[in-house]
Amino acid sequence: MRVVSPKSTERMRAHGPDGVETLPRVGVDVPGAPAACRRTLVERARWQWRPADGGDPAAQAEQFLAAHGLPLHDLARPAPRHDPAGVCGAALYVSAAAGAALTGGPSGAPNPVATLPELAVVVYGHAPAAPPPATPPAARWWRGTFVESWSPRQHAEAVRAVRAAIGRGDVYQVNLVGHAAARYTGDPLPALSRLAALPGARYGGTLTGAGWAIGCASPETLVELTDGRLITRPIKGTRPATTAGRAELLASAKERAEHVMIVDLERNDLARVARTGSVRVDELFAVRRWCDLWQAESTVSAAVADGLGLADLLRAVCPGGSVTGAPKLAALEHVAALEPVGRGASMGALGWVAPGRLDLGLTIRTAAMDAERVHVWAGGGITWGSDPDAEVAEAAAKAAPVRAALGGR
């Protein structure tokens, strides 16, 4: 894959939302796409949104999907029989900034990947399986040194600012995220595919467009719809993947309190779009592994309400509570004030949507590329009990496997 120039992106915009002939042709590796269909998926149409486009992006996405054979205005309806000759489903990407806009919060600092849309929908149909076309040898991959958007001292000062806000009673928890970027040359798709293949990447995959590419290795479910039930799996709490680290995570009162706070927030988010009385916590504080880290995960589920459409679901769950904090809107105000660089492709949603089936991962452990740079993000939840230096170290530990998968000089 060659990430095309911003001029190519402008040509695509001028052509209109269905100008797919201007897009790079790559294999389909969208998180959540049906495994049995991936070799036969072909792009049928795409639509992208940026704030300058105006309007309600969630409603527009739902309308675009319906116009291309994917009606998602009532997610409670049973899934239709899969048509191997028809439309299969669609990739859906929602940035953290778009999610904040949907919930009425501030969008934060500008997106550092200027070519990246804030919301993208790509509709796929089926075609007979065929050998991939011959491609010229890719240019040798080279990645430079990552340059941080803030220093460890600035990160620690932001943690202290959150603790002061908690002390004043403004918030209970705020998730702080740092950014770094590095120059690169060569074909970025193999590097993003390595990232997507990291151990524990439940939502490992890639999505590309004119002038941008995303690689995701997320283990976290933002929202899944299966058999009429909505599921979210918030992750909060991290330790090294050692025997001692697991024991320490299980014994940490601070980590458990932080985790339960987000579980309660997610319960409230699902209750807004669920049948009354159907929300339940199926699993609480289960410890699972991602790369060389233990992480605490819970499972919250609810019966989907009749007549619930995709747009209203996105407004309820975006951005994910585990990457904002609590209360969500108050936390977003502090995120916007403290983070010097926008969250870009991270802390949003990426996955697959189709009638009767939906599976969106929360884009932690995610990288994005423009024509010149690869961008990564990492952070963690800040509570009153947070130690600034420990939070800086935790963010670095989360970023390390992502950076390693993206190669080096």
N, C-alpha and C positions, 0 to 999 in steps of 0.2 A: 504494500500500500504506500502511496505517496501522498502525504498531506499537502493539499493544494494551497495556493496562495490566497491571501485575503481578496485579491482582485477576482479570483474565480468564485469566491463566496458571493461577492457583489453581483456577478453575472447570474448566479443561481437565484438570488433574491429578485433580480429584475425579471427573470423568467416566470417567477411565481412559485407557490408552494409545492407544485407537482413536477418541478423541473428536474426529475431524477436523472435525466441523461447527463447532467453535469456532474454527478456524484461519482466518487471512486467506486469501482466494482471490487468488492472483497467478499470473502466467505462470511457466512452468517454465524456468529458466535454470541448471540444475545443471551444474557442470563435469563433462565426460566423458559427459553424456547423449547418446544417439545423435542426430545432427543431423536425420536423416530423420523422427524421431519427435516432436521437441520440440513441434510445433504441435498434436499430438493427445494429449499426455500429460495425465492427470488423476490426482490423488492418490487412492489407495485406502485407505491406512492409514499411521499413523506411531507410532513408539515413541521415548521419550526417557528418558535416564538421568541421575540425579544421585547423588553419593556417598551421600546419605541413603537412597536406594532400596535400597542393599546389593546383594550378589551380584556375580557376574562379568559385567561389561557386555559383553565380547566374546562370551562364550557365549550370553548372553541375546539379543544382536543376531542371532547366527547362527540361534538358535531362532525368533526373530520372523520373520526372512526366510523360513525354511523353511515356517512356518505360513501365509505369504501367497504361496506359489507360487514361491519363489526359494531352492531348496536349494543351499547353498554349503558343504556338509560335505566335498566332494571336488573341489577346484578343478582337478585334473588331468583330470577327465572332459571330453570334447568338449562344446562349446557346443551346446545344442539348436537346432533351427530356430526362427527368430524368429516368434512368433505375433502378428500384427497385431491380433488380437481379445483377446489375453490380457494377462498381466502383462508389462511391458517390462523393469523393473529397479528399482533403488532408489538414492536419494541416501544417502550415508553421511558423517556428520561425526563426527570423534573429536577432542576437545580435547587439548592438550598435557598437561593434568593427568590426563585419562583414560588417555592413553598411558603416562604415568609410573606410574600405578597398575597398568597391565597388566604392566609390566616389573619391578614391585616397588620402584620408587623413590618418593621423597617427591613430593607433589603441588604443593608450593610455596605461595606466597601466595594468598589468596582471589581468585577470579574477579571482576574489577571489573564484569562484566555479570551482575548477580544473576539475571536472568531466563533467561540462556543455559544450556541443558543442557550436560553434559560429553560426551554422546554422543547422536546422533539418527539415526534411520533413517526414511526416507520412501519408501514403496512407490508406484510409479506404474503405471497401466495405460493402455490406449488408448481413445480415444473419437473419433467423427467430428470432423474439424476444423470449427470454427465461429468466426464473428467474435467478438472479445472483447466482453464486455458493456460497455455504456456506463457510464462512471464520471464522477462530478462533477470539475470542475477541481481539481487538487491545490493545496494551500496553498503559498504562495511559500516556497521553500527559503531558510533562513538558517542559517549555521553560525558559532558564536562562535570565539574564540581558543583554541587548544589549550593545555592546562595539563599540563606534564610531570610524570611520577611521580617523577623524580629530576632534579637539576640536572646540568649538564655536569661540575661538580666531583665530585659523588657518583658519576656514571657512571665518571669517570676513576679514582676511588678503588676502585671495584669491579674495574676492569681490573687495577689494581695488586695487589689482593687475590688475583686469579686467578694473576697472575704469581708471587706469593709461594707459592701452593699448588703451582704447577708446579715452582718451585725446591726445594720440600720433597719432591717426588716423589709428591704426592697424585694428580695428574692430568697429562695431556699437553695437553689443550685443553678449554676451557669456552666455550660460547656464551652471551653475556649479552644480554638483551633488555630494552629500555625501553618504557614505555607512556605514552600521552598521551590526554587526553579533552577534548572540547569540547561545549558545549551546542548544540542545534539545534532548529529548528522547521520544520514542513512535511513533505512526503512524502519519506522517505529513499530510496525505491527508485530513482529516477532518478540520484541521486548514487552509489549503490552500483553501478548499471549502468555509469556512466561509469568508475568504478574498474575494473570487470571488463573494460572494453574497452581498457585501456592496452596499448601495443605490447609484444609479447613475453609476454603473459599466456596461457601454454599452458593454465592452469586458470582462466581468467576465467569468473566466474559468480556467482550469488547463491543463497542459501537463507534461507527465512524461517520463523518460527514465532510462537506467541503471546507477544508481549512482546519479541521479538528478531529481528534480521536480520543476515546475514553477507554481505559482498561480498569477493570474492577476485580478485586479479590475479597469482597465483603463476606463475612460470615453471618450478617444480621438481617433478619426479615423485618422490613418495614410493615408490609401488609400482604397477606396471602388470602385468597378466596378459594376454598375447596369444599365441594358438597354443601354449599349454602352457608358456610361458616367462615367468618373473618378471623384471621390469626395474625398476631404480631409477636415478635420475639426480641424484646429489648435486651441489650447487652450493656452492663455496667460493672466494673470491677476487673482489674488486670493484675497479674503477677507473672513472673518467669515460670516457664513450664518445667518446673522441678518438683520433686516430692515436697520439699520445704515450701516452695511457692504456693502449691495447692493448699497445703495446710494453713498457711498464713492467710490466703484469700478467704477460706471458709471460716476462719476465726476472726476476721476483721469486722468489728462493729461499725467502723466508718464506711467500709465498702458496702456492707449489707444495708445500712441506712440510706446511702446514696442510691443503691439499686432499688430498694422498695419504694423510694420516692418516685422514681421514674416508672415503675410498674403501676403505681396509683395514677400517674398522669396518663399512661397508655390506656388504662381501664376507662378513664373519663373520656379519652378521645374516641374509643370504640363505642362507648355508651351513646354517643351523639348520633351514631348511624346504625345502631343495633336494635333488635327487638327488645322491648322492655324486659328487664330481669334476666337477660340471657348472657351477660358478661361474666366470665369466670377466669380464675387463674389456674391453669392446668398444671403448671410446673413453676416452682419458685427457686431461684438462686442455684441452678444447676451449673456445675463447672465443666466447661468444654475447652478444647484446645484449638488455637489458631496459630500456625507456625510454631514459634518457640515461646508462646504465651498462653497462660490459662486465662479464661474470661468467664464471668458469671452471666448466665442467660436465664431468662424466664419466658414462659409461654402464656399469653393471654388470648382468649378467644371469645367470640360472640356470634350469635345467629344474625345474619344480615337482614335488615329491615326490608319489607316489601317496598318496591319502587325506588330503592336507593340506586342512584346513578354514579358513574365513575367520577364526575366532577365533584359531587358532594362528598364522596369518599376521600378524594385528594384534599379537599379543604379541611376535612376532619383530621387527617393523619400527617399532613405535611406542614412544616418539616418535622421529622421524627423527634419525639420528646427526649430520647437518649442523647441527641446531639444539639439540643437547645438548652434545656434546663426547666426549672419550675419556679413560679408559673411561667408558661411558655412565652406569652407576649412580653412580660417583664424581662425574662431572660434574653429575648431577642433584642431588646433595647440595649442591654449591656454588651451583647455580642457586637452589635453595630458600632458601639462607642469604643470598644477595646481592640478589636481585631483590625490590623492595618491593611490587610489584603483580603479580598473577597474569597468566599469558599469555593467558587467555581463549580467544578464537577463533583466536589466532595459534599458529604452530609446531605445529599438529596436522595433521589430514588432512581433506580434503573432496573428494568425487568420486562416482563411479558404480560400482555393483556389480550383477552379473547372472551367472547360471550360464555359466561358460566365459569371462567377460570381467570385468575389474576395472581401474579407472583412478582412482587417488587422488593428488591433488596435495598437497604439503606447504604448509600455509597460511602461508607468508611473504607479505608485501605484501597483508595482509588487514585489513579493518576490520569492526567489529561495532557494532550499535546497540541500545540499549534505548529506552525511551519518551522519554528526555530527552537522552541523550548519544551521541555517536559516539566510538568507541574505536579507537586505532591502536597498532601495536607495530613496533619495528625494533631490530635489534642486529647482532651479528657474532661470529665465533669469535675467542677470545683464546688466543694462544700465548705462549711465552717471548719471542719477538721482537716482540710487539705494543707499539706506542706508544700510551699512553692517549689523548692528544689526537687522534691519527689515528683511533682506534676510535670516539671520540665523533663525529668528522666523518663517518666512513663510515656510522654509523647514521642521522645526519641526512640524508645523501644518499639513502639507501634510503627514508626516510620521505617525502621531499619530493614525489615524484610522486603518492604515495597521498593526501597532504593536499591537493595541488592538484586532483586529480580530484574530491575531495569538496566543492569549492567553498569559498566564504568568506562574508563578511558581505554 
